[in-house]
Amino acid sequence: MIEERLRSLVRYIGATKLASVTTIERRRWQTVATNKEVKARVEDMEALLKAFPQYELWLWKGEVDPDNGQVAPSHEASQAN
């Protein structure tokens, strides 16, 4: 389940943007987002959460706490509309 949320989050943020704010290459982010046979690495999750800490609770537990700045991609998308 965590890995599914990670893949969803990578697709939401985008491989290009993730590569620009982390030390991980765009191609790796694309692979994480699209290839279910490839396992996400701890380094992938650490880099993503360092750059986007607002997704930590959702990524680990599938929960949100907007009052404390912890959101899900779907929550942000609905707030933008």
N, C-alpha and C positions, 0 to 999 in steps of 0.2 A: 504494500500500500504506500509506504514512504517513497519507494522508487517511482511509482505511478505519479505521485504528486510532484516529485522532482522533475520528471519528464514534462509534465504539464506546465510547471513553472518555467522551465527553460524555454518551452515553446512560447509562453506568454511574454517573457522578457525579450527573447530573441538571442540567437547565437552571436550575432555581430555585436550587440550591446554588451553581452556578458564577456565576450573576448576583450572588449575595450576597457572593462573595469576590473578584470581579473588577469591572472597570469596564465590562464588556460586558453588555448587556441580556439578559434571559431569552429574549426572542423571537429574538435572534440565535443564542443557543446552541441553541434548538429547531430553527432552520433548519439550522444546521451538522449537527445530529444526524440530521435526517430528509430533507433535500433534497439528493440526490446531484448535482443540476444546479448547486448553489451551491458555489463553491470556498471552502475554508477560507482565511482570511487569516493572514498571519504574526502579526498582532496577536492573533488567536484562540489560536494555539499558544503564544505568549509569555505571555499572561495565564493560560492553563491551567497551564503549567509553573511559572510563578511561584507559583501557589497550591498546586500539587500536584507538587513536584519529584521525588517518588518514581516517577513514571511516565516520566521523560525517556528513559531507555535503551530502554524498551519502545516508546515512541512513535516514536522515531527509527529503531531497528534491529529491533524485534520481539524483543528479548532481555530477560532479567531477571538480576539479580544481588542476590538477597535479602540476602546477607552485607554488602552495601554499601547496603542500603536501596532498591534499584531493583527494583520489582515491576510486575506486570501486574494488571489488574483481576481476571482469573481466579485469579491467585495469592492475592490478598487474599480473594476470595470463598471459596476452599477453606480458607484459614486460619481464617476465621470459623466454618466448620462444624466 
